[in-house]
Amino acid sequence: IGHQLTALTLNLEVASHFAEGPIAEPVATSRDLAREVLRDIREVVTQLRDPAADIVHELQRLAQVITSPRTKVEVDPAIESVPTEVRHVVLRVVQEAVTNAVRHSAAAHAWVSVRLRDDMVLITVRDDGVGVSDLEPGNGVSGMRERVEAIGGTVEWESEPGRGVTLSARVPATP
């Protein structure tokens, strides 16, 4: 994708030098948008190289950037001692669960807890949103479950209308 965006950006740069009249502005806007998307792709690639290098910081940062619902994160610093593969899964589970709360819950608050107990990482993400009587897993929830189960963990959801959603995941500290 990065290579294709680079080519697109270069082509739009050339086109912007020849564009005149009413087409000049849309070409320039497209060029700028392609540059922005290319920057975003580079940032994602950088994060994918080692997304969970400092998981405590990453999870706390998540709480800072989410404004609605207000998100409180409690992370056991011992989580830094688990293998990168496990930290990566934990980070992605929390990100997906919080994203779902933002998109679907209409919650005022969300709470995230990540603890290391014995040989398990325990993840709880709960919100005070609208809840549902029947949770239909989409791609994000299905992907979350697949990631957790791939390293021998489990994921469960509880929800009732008017009582929010609670996600609980148990991930082995050593896969």
C-alpha positions as CSV (number, residue, x, y, z in Angstrom):
1,I,0.0,0.0,0.0
2,G,2.9,2.3,0.8
3,H,4.4,1.9,-2.6
4,Q,1.2,2.4,-4.3
5,L,0.5,5.6,-2.3
6,T,3.9,6.9,-3.1
7,A,3.3,6.4,-6.8
8,L,-0.1,8.0,-6.5
9,T,1.4,11.0,-4.6
10,L,4.1,11.4,-7.3
11,N,1.6,11.2,-10.1
12,L,-0.7,13.8,-8.4
13,E,2.4,16.0,-7.9
14,V,3.1,15.9,-11.6
15,A,-0.6,16.5,-12.4
16,S,-0.8,19.5,-10.1
17,H,1.9,21.2,-12.2
18,F,-0.2,20.9,-15.3
19,A,-3.7,21.3,-13.9
20,E,-5.4,24.6,-14.7
21,G,-8.8,26.1,-14.2
22,P,-11.5,24.3,-12.2
23,I,-9.5,21.0,-12.1
24,A,-6.4,22.5,-10.3
25,E,-8.0,22.7,-6.8
26,P,-9.3,19.0,-6.8
27,V,-5.9,17.7,-8.0
28,A,-4.1,19.7,-5.3
29,T,-6.5,18.5,-2.6
30,S,-6.1,14.9,-3.8
31,R,-2.3,15.3,-3.7
32,D,-2.4,16.6,-0.2
33,L,-4.8,13.8,0.9
34,A,-2.5,11.1,-0.6
35,R,0.5,12.6,1.3
36,E,-1.5,12.5,4.5
37,V,-2.6,8.9,4.0
38,L,1.0,8.0,3.2
39,R,2.2,9.5,6.5
40,D,-0.6,7.6,8.3
41,I,0.5,4.3,6.7
42,R,4.1,4.9,7.7
43,E,3.0,5.6,11.3
44,V,1.0,2.4,11.4
45,V,3.9,0.4,10.0
46,T,6.2,1.8,12.6
47,Q,3.7,0.9,15.4
48,L,3.3,-2.6,14.0
49,R,7.0,-3.3,14.3
50,D,6.7,-3.3,18.1
51,P,3.3,-2.0,19.1
52,A,3.5,-3.3,22.7
53,A,7.0,-2.2,23.6
54,D,5.6,-0.1,26.5
55,I,2.1,-1.5,26.9
56,V,1.5,0.4,30.2
57,H,2.2,3.7,28.4
58,E,0.2,2.7,25.3
59,L,-2.9,1.8,27.4
60,Q,-2.7,4.9,29.5
61,R,-2.4,7.0,26.3
62,L,-5.5,5.3,25.0
63,A,-7.4,6.7,28.0
64,Q,-6.1,10.2,27.3
65,V,-7.1,10.3,23.7
66,I,-10.6,9.0,24.2
67,T,-13.0,11.8,25.2
68,S,-16.2,9.9,25.1
69,P,-16.8,7.7,26.9
70,R,-14.5,8.9,29.7
71,T,-12.1,6.0,30.0
72,K,-10.2,5.0,33.1
73,V,-7.3,2.5,32.6
74,E,-5.7,0.5,35.4
75,V,-2.7,-1.6,34.3
76,D,-0.5,-3.8,36.4
77,P,3.1,-2.8,35.6
78,A,4.1,-6.5,35.8
79,I,2.4,-6.8,32.4
80,E,5.7,-5.5,30.9
81,S,7.3,-8.8,31.9
82,V,5.2,-11.0,29.6
83,P,6.3,-11.8,26.1
84,T,5.8,-9.3,23.2
85,E,3.3,-11.6,21.5
86,V,1.1,-11.6,24.6
87,R,1.4,-7.8,25.1
88,H,0.4,-7.4,21.5
89,V,-2.8,-9.4,21.9
90,V,-3.6,-7.6,25.2
91,L,-3.2,-4.2,23.5
92,R,-5.3,-5.2,20.5
93,V,-8.1,-6.6,22.7
94,V,-8.3,-3.4,24.8
95,Q,-8.2,-1.2,21.7
96,E,-11.0,-3.1,20.0
97,A,-13.1,-3.2,23.1
98,V,-12.7,0.5,23.7
99,T,-13.4,1.2,20.0
100,N,-16.6,-0.7,20.3
101,A,-17.6,1.3,23.4
102,V,-16.9,4.6,21.5
103,R,-18.8,3.5,18.4
104,H,-21.8,1.6,19.8
105,S,-22.4,2.0,23.5
106,A,-23.4,5.7,24.0
107,A,-21.6,5.3,27.3
108,A,-20.5,8.1,29.6
109,H,-17.8,6.0,31.1
110,A,-15.6,3.0,30.3
111,W,-13.2,1.2,32.6
112,V,-10.2,-0.9,31.6
113,S,-8.3,-3.3,33.9
114,V,-5.3,-5.3,32.9
115,R,-3.8,-7.5,35.6
116,L,-1.3,-10.2,35.8
117,R,-2.4,-13.0,38.1
118,D,-0.4,-16.2,38.5
119,D,0.2,-17.2,34.9
120,M,-2.7,-15.3,33.3
121,V,-3.3,-11.8,32.0
122,L,-6.8,-10.8,33.0
123,I,-8.4,-8.1,30.9
124,T,-11.7,-6.4,31.7
125,V,-13.3,-3.6,29.7
126,R,-16.7,-2.4,30.9
127,D,-18.9,0.5,30.0
128,D,-22.1,2.1,31.3
129,G,-23.7,2.3,27.9
130,V,-27.0,1.2,26.4
131,G,-26.1,-2.5,26.3
132,V,-27.7,-5.1,24.2
133,S,-29.8,-8.2,24.7
134,D,-28.0,-10.1,22.0
135,L,-24.4,-9.3,21.0
136,E,-23.8,-9.9,17.3
137,P,-20.0,-10.2,16.8
138,G,-18.7,-8.2,13.9
139,N,-15.2,-8.4,12.3
140,G,-13.5,-6.6,15.2
141,V,-15.0,-8.8,17.9
142,S,-14.4,-12.0,15.8
143,G,-10.8,-10.9,15.2
144,M,-10.3,-10.2,18.9
145,R,-11.6,-13.7,19.8
146,E,-9.3,-15.3,17.1
147,R,-6.2,-13.5,18.5
148,V,-7.0,-14.5,22.1
149,E,-7.8,-18.1,21.2
150,A,-4.7,-18.4,19.0
151,I,-2.5,-18.1,22.1
152,G,-4.8,-20.3,24.3
153,G,-7.0,-17.6,25.9
154,T,-10.7,-17.0,26.2
155,V,-13.0,-14.1,25.7
156,E,-16.5,-13.6,27.1
157,W,-19.1,-10.8,26.9
158,E,-21.9,-9.9,29.1
159,S,-24.6,-7.3,28.3
160,E,-28.1,-6.3,29.1
161,P,-30.1,-3.4,27.7
162,G,-29.5,-0.4,29.9
163,R,-26.5,-2.0,31.7
164,G,-23.6,-1.6,29.3
165,V,-21.2,-4.3,28.1
166,T,-18.5,-6.1,30.0
167,L,-15.7,-7.9,28.1
168,S,-13.6,-10.4,30.1
169,A,-10.5,-12.0,28.6
170,R,-8.0,-14.4,30.0
171,V,-4.7,-14.7,28.2
172,P,-1.9,-17.1,29.2
173,A,1.1,-15.0,30.2
174,T,3.3,-17.4,28.2
175,P,1.7,-18.7,25.0
